[in-house]
Amino acid sequence: MKIFKLVFKNTLRHKLRTFLTIIGIAIAVIAFGLLRTVVTAWYAGVDASAANRLITRQAISFIFPLPYYYKERISQVPGIEIVTYANWFQGVYKDKNQFFTRMAVDAETFFDVYPEFKLPKEALDAFKKERRGCIVGRDIAKQYGFKVGDIIPIEGDIYPGNWEFIVKGIYTPRDKTTDGTQMLIHWDYLNEKMEQDWPGRANEVGWYISKIKDPAMAGGISKQIDNLFANSSAETKTEDERSFQQSFMASVSAIITAMNLISFVIIGIIMLVLGNTMIMSARERTREYAVMKTLGFSAKHLTSLIMGESFIISCIGSGIGIALLFPIVSGFEMLIPKGYFPIFRIEPITVVFAVMAAIIIGIIASLFPLHKALRTTIVEGFRHVG
């Protein structure tokens, strides 16, 4: 018990230095947590992927469309339960900073393939009956105040013109990893406008989504689909949803990797900050340690003193950082448009990493001053001038 009292007294001996070290650790932990949250937010779509869904896109690039008649041929492949399709619509709502996903989908089949988008039956029926109808996610409905019956004006970019859509329902994400920031419109309505104004762009879809009976057959079914359209003018590439999401993110993989690396470099910075404090403290107390050895304090006692002080400072700084991280991330979530990071929250693994780092750094930062204190003889300690 006396050792614990000495540890706390030593920790508070140089209050300003201890305070600044704790603040430095807390700031580093916050930076680590924010970077890790951004990285996990990027991968949220991958984590939400379903094993029983296949994505069929244009083999050359995702940006090229596929013919509408492919749907019937894909649906005849053995092992496929249902086929739906989607088309990137986008456009501008208010201004270009108001980003969230806007897609044209098949109203009859889309929600059967994506059961994680929970929508009341009456809302789905109303959506199917209204060609200009749309379904919006709970998150953007909350952000922009959308209600059933509201009209959402969209200025077209990929599909020029001034579009107006009537909110017929608001879907609720089934899981915490489900995107609640999408706006879904009728592909049929979009296609009608294309037939009238741009016939060359009619009867095309962006990609097909197939719900399969057995996820273990995904590879074989994918090959069968692609073989159907081999050597055609629009060859396809079919893959499971997770692989599709990963390939879609390949363009920003270097940035994500760099952020991930920087987040762990911050851990090293925390260790250097705390290590510097402990070295300075141990150097100042060299003569004290010599006196303690003379009075009979063992190596175990000195280890408890030095490592305990390092551990306390590390844990307090990390604890403050973790406590502040949650409101800071919540503040960032409110400032960032929902469409950029549909799921922006601290994952448990981030907190686990921070806690483990606090423990490990508290131990490692004390090793050098501890080694020096134990190696210094009583005579050398009394001769030391610090």
C-alpha positions in Angstrom: 0.0 0.0 0.0 2.9 2.4 0.8 4.3 1.7 -2.7 1.0 2.8 -4.3 1.1 6.0 -2.3 4.6 6.7 -3.5 3.6 6.0 -7.1 0.8 8.6 -6.9 3.0 11.1 -5.1 5.7 10.7 -7.8 3.1 11.1 -10.5 2.0 14.5 -9.1 5.5 15.7 -8.2 5.9 17.7 -11.4 2.3 18.6 -12.0 2.8 20.7 -15.2 4.9 18.1 -16.9 2.5 15.3 -15.9 -0.5 17.4 -17.1 1.1 18.2 -20.5 2.1 14.5 -21.0 -1.5 13.4 -20.2 -2.9 16.0 -22.6 -0.5 14.9 -25.3 -1.5 11.3 -24.9 -5.2 12.2 -24.9 -4.8 14.2 -28.1 -2.9 11.4 -29.8 -5.6 8.9 -28.7 -8.3 11.1 -30.2 -6.4 11.4 -33.5 -5.9 7.6 -33.5 -9.6 7.0 -32.8 -10.7 9.5 -35.5 -8.5 8.0 -38.2 -9.6 4.4 -37.3 -13.2 5.5 -37.4 -12.7 7.0 -40.9 -11.0 3.7 -42.0 -13.8 1.5 -40.6 -16.4 3.8 -42.1 -14.9 3.3 -45.6 -15.1 -0.5 -45.1 -18.7 -0.4 -43.7 -20.1 -1.3 -47.1 -17.8 -4.3 -47.3 -18.8 -5.5 -43.9 -22.5 -5.2 -44.8 -22.2 -7.3 -47.9 -24.5 -10.4 -48.2 -23.0 -13.7 -49.1 -26.1 -14.7 -51.1 -26.0 -11.7 -53.5 -24.1 -11.5 -56.8 -23.3 -8.3 -58.7 -23.2 -8.4 -62.5 -21.6 -5.4 -64.2 -20.0 -4.4 -67.5 -16.6 -6.3 -67.8 -14.7 -3.2 -69.0 -15.8 -0.8 -66.3 -18.6 -0.3 -63.8 -19.5 3.0 -65.4 -20.7 1.3 -68.7 -24.3 0.2 -68.8 -25.8 -3.2 -69.6 -28.8 -4.0 -71.8 -32.1 -4.4 -70.0 -32.9 -7.7 -71.8 -30.0 -9.4 -69.9 -32.3 -9.7 -66.9 -34.4 -12.5 -68.4 -31.3 -14.5 -69.4 -29.7 -14.1 -66.0 -32.8 -15.2 -64.2 -32.8 -18.5 -66.1 -29.4 -19.6 -64.6 -29.9 -22.5 -62.2 -29.4 -21.5 -58.5 -30.7 -17.9 -58.9 -33.9 -17.1 -56.9 -34.6 -13.5 -58.1 -32.8 -10.9 -60.2 -33.1 -7.1 -59.7 -31.2 -4.2 -61.2 -30.2 -0.6 -60.3 -28.9 2.4 -62.1 -26.8 5.3 -60.8 -29.0 8.4 -61.1 -27.4 11.0 -58.7 -28.2 14.6 -59.8 -27.9 17.6 -57.5 -30.2 18.3 -54.5 -29.8 22.0 -53.4 -26.1 22.1 -54.2 -23.2 19.6 -54.9 -22.3 19.5 -51.2 -25.5 17.7 -50.4 -24.3 14.3 -51.4 -26.2 11.1 -50.8 -26.8 8.1 -53.1 -29.7 8.4 -55.6 -30.4 5.3 -57.6 -33.1 4.1 -60.0 -34.3 0.6 -59.2 -36.8 -2.0 -60.1 -39.6 -1.3 -57.6 -41.1 -4.8 -58.0 -38.0 -6.8 -57.0 -35.4 -4.5 -55.3 -36.7 -4.8 -51.7 -37.0 -8.6 -52.1 -33.3 -8.8 -52.8 -32.4 -6.2 -50.1 -34.5 -7.3 -47.1 -32.2 -5.2 -44.8 -34.1 -2.1 -46.1 -37.1 -2.4 -43.9 -40.1 -0.7 -45.5 -43.8 -1.0 -44.5 -46.0 -2.8 -47.0 -48.3 0.1 -47.5 -45.4 2.4 -48.3 -44.0 -0.1 -50.8 -47.4 -0.4 -52.4 -47.7 3.4 -52.7 -44.2 3.5 -54.2 -45.1 0.9 -56.8 -48.2 2.9 -57.9 -46.5 6.3 -58.2 -44.1 6.6 -61.1 -42.6 9.8 -59.7 -42.4 8.2 -56.2 -39.3 7.7 -54.2 -38.1 5.9 -51.1 -35.6 7.6 -48.8 -33.5 6.2 -46.0 -34.2 7.1 -42.4 -30.9 8.9 -41.9 -31.3 11.4 -44.7 -35.0 11.8 -43.9 -33.9 12.9 -40.5 -31.1 15.1 -41.8 -33.2 17.0 -44.3 -36.6 16.7 -42.7 -38.2 14.6 -45.5 -41.7 13.4 -44.8 -44.1 11.2 -46.8 -45.7 13.4 -49.4 -42.8 15.9 -49.7 -41.5 16.7 -53.2 -37.8 16.5 -53.7 -36.4 18.5 -56.6 -33.3 17.1 -58.3 -31.3 18.9 -61.0 -30.1 16.2 -63.3 -26.4 15.8 -64.3 -26.0 12.3 -65.7 -29.6 12.5 -66.8 -30.2 16.2 -67.6 -33.4 18.0 -66.7 -35.3 19.2 -63.6 -36.7 16.2 -61.8 -39.3 16.1 -59.0 -39.9 13.0 -56.9 -42.6 12.4 -54.3 -41.6 10.7 -51.0 -43.8 7.6 -50.7 -42.0 5.9 -47.9 -39.0 6.0 -45.5 -37.0 2.8 -45.1 -35.3 1.8 -41.8 -31.9 0.1 -41.8 -32.2 -3.4 -40.4 -28.6 -3.5 -39.0 -26.1 -0.9 -37.8 -24.0 -1.6 -40.9 -27.0 -1.0 -43.3 -26.8 2.2 -45.3 -29.7 4.5 -44.3 -28.8 7.3 -46.6 -30.1 6.2 -50.0 -32.8 7.7 -52.2 -34.5 5.1 -54.5 -36.6 6.1 -57.6 -38.3 4.1 -60.3 -36.1 2.9 -63.1 -39.2 2.6 -65.3 -39.9 6.4 -64.9 -36.2 7.1 -65.8 -36.4 4.8 -68.8 -39.6 6.5 -70.1 -37.9 9.9 -70.0 -34.9 8.4 -71.8 -37.1 6.9 -74.6 -38.7 10.3 -75.1 -35.6 12.6 -74.9 -32.5 10.3 -75.4 -33.6 7.1 -77.2 -30.0 6.0 -77.4 -29.8 5.8 -73.6 -33.0 3.9 -73.1 -33.4 0.3 -72.0 -30.1 0.2 -70.2 -29.3 -0.5 -66.5 -26.2 0.0 -64.4 -25.8 -3.4 -62.9 -27.8 -6.5 -62.0 -28.1 -8.0 -58.5 -28.9 -11.7 -58.2 -30.1 -13.4 -55.0 -28.9 -17.0 -55.0 -30.1 -20.0 -53.1 -26.7 -21.3 -51.9 -23.8 -18.9 -51.3 -21.4 -21.9 -51.7 -22.4 -21.9 -55.4 -21.5 -18.2 -56.0 -18.4 -19.0 -58.0 -20.0 -21.5 -60.4 -23.1 -19.3 -60.9 -20.9 -16.3 -61.6 -19.1 -18.2 -64.4 -22.4 -19.3 -65.9 -23.7 -15.7 -66.0 -20.5 -14.4 -67.6 -20.5 -17.3 -70.2 -23.9 -16.2 -71.3 -22.6 -12.9 -72.6 -19.0 -13.9 -73.7 -17.9 -12.3 -76.9 -21.0 -10.0 -76.9 -20.8 -6.2 -77.3 -21.4 -5.9 -73.5 -19.5 -8.7 -71.8 -20.1 -9.0 -68.0 -18.1 -9.6 -64.9 -20.0 -11.3 -62.0 -18.8 -11.5 -58.5 -20.1 -11.8 -55.0 -21.2 -8.6 -53.3 -18.2 -8.4 -51.0 -15.7 -8.7 -53.8 -17.7 -6.1 -55.8 -17.5 -3.6 -52.9 -13.8 -4.2 -52.4 -13.1 -3.7 -56.1 -15.2 -0.5 -56.1 -13.0 0.8 -53.3 -9.8 -0.1 -55.0 -9.4 3.5 -56.3 -9.0 4.9 -52.8 -7.2 1.9 -51.3 -3.9 3.8 -51.2 -5.4 6.6 -49.2 -7.1 4.2 -46.8 -3.9 2.2 -46.3 -2.0 5.4 -45.6 -4.6 6.5 -43.0 -4.5 3.1 -41.4 -0.7 3.3 -41.2 -0.7 6.8 -39.8 -3.2 5.8 -37.1 -0.7 3.2 -35.8 2.3 5.6 -36.1 0.4 7.8 -33.6 0.8 4.9 -31.1 4.5 5.2 -31.5 4.3 9.0 -30.9 2.4 8.3 -27.7 5.1 6.0 -26.6 7.8 8.6 -27.3 6.0 11.3 -25.4 5.5 9.1 -22.3 9.0 7.6 -22.6 10.6 11.1 -22.6 8.6 12.0 -19.5 9.7 8.8 -17.7 13.3 9.2 -18.6 13.4 12.8 -17.3 11.7 11.7 -14.1 14.0 8.8 -13.5 17.1 10.9 -14.2 16.0 13.5 -11.6 15.4 10.7 -9.0 18.7 8.8 -9.4 19.9 9.8 -6.0 16.5 9.0 -4.5 16.7 5.5 -5.9 20.1 5.1 -4.4 18.8 6.1 -1.0 15.9 3.6 -1.4 18.4 0.8 -2.2 20.3 1.8 1.0 17.1 1.5 3.0 16.4 -1.9 1.7 14.0 -1.3 -1.2 14.3 -4.2 -3.6 14.3 -4.3 -7.4 10.6 -5.3 -7.2 9.8 -2.1 -5.3 11.7 0.1 -7.8 10.0 -1.7 -10.7 6.6 -1.0 -9.1 7.4 2.7 -8.6 8.7 3.4 -12.1 6.3 1.1 -14.1 3.4 2.2 -11.9 3.9 5.9 -12.6 4.2 5.2 -16.3 1.2 3.1 -16.3 -1.0 5.6 -14.4 0.0 8.5 -16.7 -0.7 6.3 -19.8 -4.1 5.1 -18.6 -5.3 8.6 -17.5 -4.3 10.1 -20.8 -5.8 7.3 -22.8 -8.9 7.3 -20.7 -9.4 11.0 -21.2 -8.8 10.6 -24.9 -11.3 7.8 -25.3 -13.9 9.7 -23.2 -13.6 12.7 -25.5 -13.4 10.6 -28.6 -17.2 9.7 -28.5 -18.6 13.3 -28.5 -15.9 14.4 -31.0 -16.9 11.6 -33.4 -20.5 12.5 -32.9 -19.7 16.1 -33.8 -17.9 15.1 -36.9 -20.9 12.8 -37.9 -23.2 15.8 -37.6 -20.9 18.0 -39.8 -20.2 15.4 -42.5 -23.0 14.9 -45.1 -24.6 11.5 -44.5 -23.9 10.3 -48.0 -20.1 10.5 -47.6 -20.0 8.2 -44.6 -23.4 6.5 -44.3 -22.1 4.7 -41.2 -19.7 6.8 -39.1 -19.4 5.5 -35.6 -16.7 4.2 -33.3 -16.3 0.5 -33.6 -15.5 -1.6 -30.5 -12.2 -2.7 -32.0 -11.1 0.9 -32.1 -11.6 1.2 -28.3 -10.0 -2.2 -27.8 -6.9 -1.0 -29.7 -6.7 2.2 -27.7 -7.0 0.3 -24.3 -4.4 -2.2 -25.4 -2.1 0.6 -26.5 -2.4 2.3 -23.2 -1.4 -0.8 -21.3 1.5 -1.8 -23.6 2.8 1.8 -23.9 2.7 2.3 -20.2 4.9 -0.8 -19.8 7.3 -0.2 -22.7 7.8 3.5 -21.8 9.1 2.5 -18.4 11.6 -0.1 -19.5 14.6 2.1 -20.3 14.4 4.3 -17.1 13.7 1.1 -15.1 16.7 -0.7 -16.6 19.0 2.3 -15.9 17.7 2.6 -12.3 18.3 -1.0 -11.6 21.8 -1.0 -13.2 23.0 2.1 -11.3 24.8 1.2 -8.1 24.3 2.9 -4.8 27.6 4.7 -5.0 27.0 5.9 -8.6 23.6 7.1 -7.6 24.9 9.3 -4.7 27.6 10.7 -7.1 25.0 11.6 -9.7 24.3 15.3 -10.2 21.0 15.8 -12.0 
